[in-house]
């Protein structure tokens, strides 16, 4: 179980050994399991004591001692099992082919370690004392299992590192197959990237294009190179006239790599922000990574860029200097030269209405999507649909039927309680926008449930304090998930004058429901903002 939990964490870190090592270094208390080790050491001590106590004149006690040891060992194991807390809380280990290979190699290494330790222990004890072989073997096995358990992290790391060359070869084979498949694909590819907004824009663009064409979009959560490769190999068909792809980056070169397969003709850039700053190091490297999509477009390609985002606008200007065709979209009645403009915006807790002006005419749009940021997402998708031949009137009809992308300001009502689910939008701007949406609801208490923002590097603490100050102006209660990682957010709440009595703290998502039972009433509005992977669990 300990090995499978650590393999699960490796999977969350995309099998990146460096990231896994970093997690292990930060969580020694969980990795070494001190309580379990102490219990097992106590069992071994009892076994050695039972081996030493019976005198040669009472040989019958030796067999009684052997039976007693196994009973103690079994009882201790059952007690440890009852106290076990798995690290697989919000998700479960996904049994992919790669996972099976990692489990098999890990199991082999663990068994070898156990057998070697057990054999050496039995050999040593047999030279130091006279005791029944069954008792010595039991002590040896218990020692081997103790060692196997406590070195689980090292075993998984070694297995992952040893498999790296094989996995790279497998990935390269799949990569080559996907490349051949895309060379044969007769349709057109729309690539979408950005620090935030890309998933919602993908859903909107696919919906609008479906008014006239057969469209295939990458499934929710699929945005990495190998995830897209798998979709291309297994799901994309020739009768799909458009392939709408969300492309994410967790490091420089990843967008370029996937675009070499996809060869998109249209690229949408939603924003350039500080999300994943910890992984990239500097905002400039984030911007350079996002530009890889625009840089991959062919000479007749089109870059569609959000002019409301300063970072994205700078990349649009760079693209124009390089001679690329660029369309700008944005919100506001100002002097900017926008190709697709939203204006006269009216926001409410039921959605929004606004006027859209384009080179193809103007129309009034209405949508059930919540929040001002979604207007920008609609405008970006509208620009792509117009480029692909969908009339503006059909686009306006399609916008009326839009529903939120899963877990992105998704509205649910359960038992008279309104829930805003925004657990897939972990960035400062998205969090602020979600609070704005929460503020538009009338009636009962407004309750924020959040673990805060992560992967922001040096600015993480300040961004969480800012988030806390903003929440203090909107919320009646705040439930923080993770006592340590939410300390800056709590500081921000206090700076905003928020009462400590209205701040609740849960160790992890498994405790959230119990805390909410004490405060939630009919008519209340709950905002679930961000969900961290289990690598951020505070279980110690």
N, C-alpha and C positions, 0 to 999 in steps of 0.2 A: 504493500500500500504506500509506503514511503517513497519507494522508487517510482511508482506510477504518478504520484503527486509531483515529483520533481520532473518527470518527463512531460507532464501537463504544463508545468511552468516553462519548460524548454519550448514547447509548442506555442505558448503565448508570446514568447520572445522570438518566434519565427526560427527556432533552432540556431539562434545566434549564440555561440559559446561565450563570447565576450559579455553579452547582455546577461546571460545566465550566471556567469561568474560574478558579475556585479550584484545580482540579486542575492546570491549565496553570501557574499561578503557583508551585505546589509542585514541579513537575517540569520546570523549564526545560532540564535536561540531556537529558531525553528528547525534549522538544519541538523543540529546536534541532538535535539530532544533530550535535554538534561534529565528531566523527570523519568523518562523511560529508561535511560541509561542507568540511573541510580537504582531503579527497581531491578533491572537485569543483573547489575553488579551484586545486589543483595541476594538474589537467587543463586548466583555463582558462589558467593561466600557461604551460603547455607549448604550448598553441595559439597564444597571443600571441607566444611566443618563436619558434615555427616560422614565423609570419607575418613576423617582423622579420628573421630570419637570412638567408634567400636573397637574394642580391644580384641586381640587374637583369640582370647579364651571365650569370647562370646560371638562366634561366627554368625549366628542367626540374626544378630543386630545389623550385620552388613546388608542383608537382603531387605530388611525393614527400612534401613537408611536409603537404599536405592529407590524403593517405592515412594518414600516420603519426599525425596528430591523431585521426582517426576510430578507428584501432586502439587508441590509448591510451585514448580515451573509452570504447570498448566494453569493454576489459579492466578499467578502473576500475569500470564499472557492474556487471560480472560479479562482481568482488571484493566490492563493497558488498552485492550481492544475497546472496552466500554468508555474509556476516557479519550479515545482517538478523535481528533478534529481534522478532517480532510481539508486540504487547500483548494479542492475543487468545489467552490461555493456558488459563484454566479454562472459558471459554465461547467462542462464536463470534457474530459479528454476525448478528442476526436480520433477514431481509429482509422487513420489513413495508412497507405502502404508504407510511407516513411516512418510513421509511428510504430508500426509493427516491426520494422527492421530495427529501430532504436530499442524497442522493448526486448527483442530477442537478444541483441548484443549485450544490453544491460544485464539481463537475466543470466547470461553465460558468465559475464565478469563477476557478478555478485555470487553465483554458486561456486566459482573457482575460489574466490576470496574466502567464502565460508568453509569450504572443504580444507583448504590449506591451513586456515586458522584452527579448525577443529582437530585436524590431524596432529599439528604441532602441540596443541594443548594436551591431547591424550598422551602423546609421546612423553612430554615433560612430566605430567602428573604420574604416569606409570613408573617413572624413575625416582620420583620423590616420595611416593607413598604406596602402600599395599591396600588396594581396594577392589571391589568387584568391577569387572570390565564394563558392565552395563551402566554403572554409576559414572565411571570415567568417560564413557562415550557420551552420556547425557550432559556432563559438564562441558565436554569438548564441543558438542553441538550448540549448547547455549552460548558458549563463548563465540563460536563462529557466527551465530545469528546476531549477537550483539555487535560484533565488528561489522557485519554486512549492513546492519541497520544504520550504524553511525557513519559509515563511509558512503552512504547512498548518493550524496551529492557528488562526490568524486567519481563514483562509478558511472553515473549518468553523464558527467562531463567528459570522461575518457571515452565512453561509448559514442557520444555525439561527435567528438573530435576525430575518432577513428573512422567514423562513417562519412566524414565530410567529403573525401575524394569521390567515393561512390555516389553520394547524393548529388554532387556537382555534375558528375557524368550523366546521371539520370535526368537532371534538370536540363542539361545541354541537349540531350536527345529529345525531350519534350519540347524544348525551345525551338529546335530545328524543325520538328514536325509542325508546330504552330506557324512558323514562318512560311513553310511550304503551303500550308492551308490558306493563309491570308493572301499569298500570291495568286491562288486560284479563286479567291472569293470575288464575285462580280459586283457586290454592293459597295456602299460608301460608308466610311467610318467617321463618326463624330466623337472626338476625344474631349474629355472634360477634366480639368484639374483646378486646384486652388486650396488654400489653407482651410477654407470652410465654404459651405454652400454647394460643393460639387455633387453630393449624392442627391439632394433635392433637385438641383438643376438637371441631373440625369433623368430622374423620374419625370419631370415636367417636359423636357425635350422629347423623350420617348412617347409620352402621351400625345403631344401635339403632332408629331410626325405620323403617329398611328391613324390620324384622321384621313390620311391618303395612302400610306405605305405599309408594307409589312416590316415591322421593326423588332429587333432583338436588343435588349439591354443587359448588361452584366448584372447578375443577381445582387441583392443587398449584401454588403459586406465584402464583396469581391472587388478589390482594387489594386492588389499587388501583382507583380510580374507573373509568378507561378499560378496564382488564382486565375488571372486572365488567360494564361496559356492553357489551362485546363478547360476553361469555357470555350475557347476557340477550337480546341481539339474535339470536344465532346458535344457541344450544343449548337454552335453556329451553323446555319444552313445556307445554301446558295439562294434560296427563295427569300431570305431576309434582305430587303432592299437597303436597310440602314442598320448599322451596328453602333449603338450608343454606349460608350465605354467611359467609366469613371477610372481615373488613373491617380494613384497616390504615390507619395515618395517618403521613405524613411531614411533616405540618404542620397547623396549626389549620384547621378547617373542612372537611377532606377527608372525615371520617366523616359529617359532617352532609350534605355534598353527595351522597354515595352513598346515604345513607338516605332522602333526598328522592325517589330513584328507587325504592328497594326497599320502603319502608314496612313494615319488620318489625313483627310483633306480639310476638315473643319476642326478647329480647336477652340474651346471655350475656357477662358481664365476667369474664375470667379473672385479670387482675392489672393493677396500675398500677405500673410500675417506671421505671428510668432509661434503658431502651433508646431510642436516637435522641435522647438528651439534647442532643447537639451541634446537631441540627436544630431542636429546640423551644426550647432556651435555659434553661428552668427546669422542675423537677418539676411545679409547679402547672399549667403550660401542657400538659404531657403528660396530667395528670389531667383537665383541662378537655376535651381532645380526646377522651379515652375516654368521657367522660360524654355526648358528642354522640350515642352510640348509645342510651343510656337516654332522653335528652331527646327522641329522635325517636319513641319508642313511643306508640301511641295510648292513649286513656283506658282501654281494656280490655286493654292490653298487660301483659307480665310481664317484669321484670328479674330475671335469675338471676345472683347475684354470689358470688364466692369470699370467704368471710368469713375465710379464713386469710391473706389479703393485706391489710395495714393500709390501703393506698391505695384498694383496691377497696371495703373495708368503709366507709370514709368517704363514698364516693360512694353506697353503698347507703343510708346514714343520710340523706344529702341527698335521695335519691329518695323515701324514706318521708316526709320532712318536706314534700315537694311533693305528697304524696297518691298516689304511684305504688305499684303492687303489686310487692313485692319478695320473692324467695325467696333464702335464704342457704344455702350449702353449705360444708362444711369437714370437717376430720379431727381427731379427738380426743374423749376422754371427759371433757368439762368442763361448765361451767355455761352455756355460750352457748346461746341459743335458735336452733338450726339446723333448717332444714326438711329437709335431706338431710345425714345425718352418716355419716362413715366412722370405724370404730373397730376395735380389736383387730387392728392391721395387722401382717402378717408379710411381710417383704421377703427376696428371695433373688436370685441371679443368673439364676433361671429365671422370675421374675415376682413376683407378690404375691397374697396372700389377705387379705380383710378383710370385716368385717360392715358392712352398710349399713342404716341406720334412717331411715325416712321416715314421713310421715303416712299412707302407703298400706300400711304394714307394714315388715317387716325381712327381709333375706335375706343369705346368704353369697355373696360375689363372689370369683371367681378370675380372674386375667388373666396373660397372657404379657408384657404391657407392663412394661418395666423402670423402676424408680425410684419413689420416694415421691411425686414431683410428679404423676405420671400418675394417681395415685389421685384427686387433686383434679380433674383433667380428666374422669375417669370420673364423678365425682359431679355435676359441672356438666352433663354430657350426660345423665345419669340424670334430673336435675330437669327438663330439657327434654322428654325422652321421656315421663315421667310426666304432664306437663302436656298432652301431645299424645295421651294415651290408651293408651300402651303399658304393660301390666301389669308389675309389678316382677319376676315370675318370668321373663317373656320378656326383660327387660332383663338379668337375671343370666346367662341363656343366651347372649345376644348378647355380653356382656363376655368370656365364655370364648373366643370366636372372634376377638377383636380382634387385629389385627397392627399394628405400629408404623406411623405415618405415614412416608412416605419421608424418609430422612435425618434422622430425629429419634429418637435412641437406637435406631436400627435395628441388629439383631444379624445378623451374617453370619459364616460359618465358611468359610475358604478354606485348604486345604492344612494343616490342623491348627492354624491361627492364627485366633483369634477377633477379629473387628473390630466395634467399636461405632461406628456412623456417626451423628454428631450435628452435622452441618455446617450445619444450618439453625436453630440455636438460640443466637444470639449475644447473650447477656445474662449478667450476673453470677450470678444465681440458677440459671439453666440450666446454666452451667458448673460450679458447685458441685455441683449434683445429679448431673451426669454423672460427676464424680469419685467421688461416693458409690457410684454404680452400679459403676464400675470397681473400687472397693475390695472389692466383694462377690465378685469372681471369685478362685478359688484356682488355684494351679499355677504357671505360668511368669511371666515378667517382665510388668509392667504398663507400657505405653508410651503416653505422651500426645503427640499430634501436633496443634499448634495455632498459629495466627497471633496469638492473643490476642483481646482485645475492643476494639471501636472504636465511634465515634460516641457516646462517653460524656462528651464535653466536658471540663470541668475535673476531673472525678473519674476520668477514664480511666486515668491512670497509677497511681493508688492502687488501683483495682479490679483492674488487671492484676498489681500487686504482691501483692494479697490472693489472687488466683488462683494465682500462683506459689507462695506459702507453702502453700496447700492442696494443690497438686500435689506439693510436696516430701514431704508426709506420706503420699502414696499411691503415687507412681510410682517405677519403677526407672530409667527413661530418659524424657527429655523432648526432643522434636524441635520446635524453634521455627522458624516459617516467616516470614521477614522479619527481617534482622539489626537494623534500626533500630527498627521499630515494636514489637519484642518485648523491647527493653531493660528496661522496667519489670518485665515478667514474669520475666526472668532475675534481676533484683535480688531479686524475691520468692522465687525458688527458692533463692538463696544465703542469704537471711535465714532460710529454713527449714532450712538445713544441708545443702542438696543439693550434691553434688560436681560441679564443673565438668566432670569427665571424663564425666559422664553427661548432659550437655547438648549436643545437636547443633543446628546452625543451618543452615537452607536459605534461599536467597535468595527462592524462590517455590515454588509447589506442584509445578512441573515437576521439582524436584530432590529431592522427598521420597523417592521410591522408591529412588534410589541410596543415600541415607543409611540407609534401613531395612534394606537388604540386609546391611549390616555387623553388625547387632545382633539382628535378629528370628530367633527359633527356634521350633520346633513347641511348641505349648502356651502361647505368649505371648498377651496380650490387648492389642489396640491400640485406643485411643480417639481418634478423629478429631473434635476439638472446634472447631467454627466453620470456615467457609470464607469468606474475604473476596473481594469482587469484584476484578477485575483493575485497578481504579482504585488499589488499594493495592500493586501490584507494585513490587518493588525491583529494577529491571533495570539501573540506571545503573552 
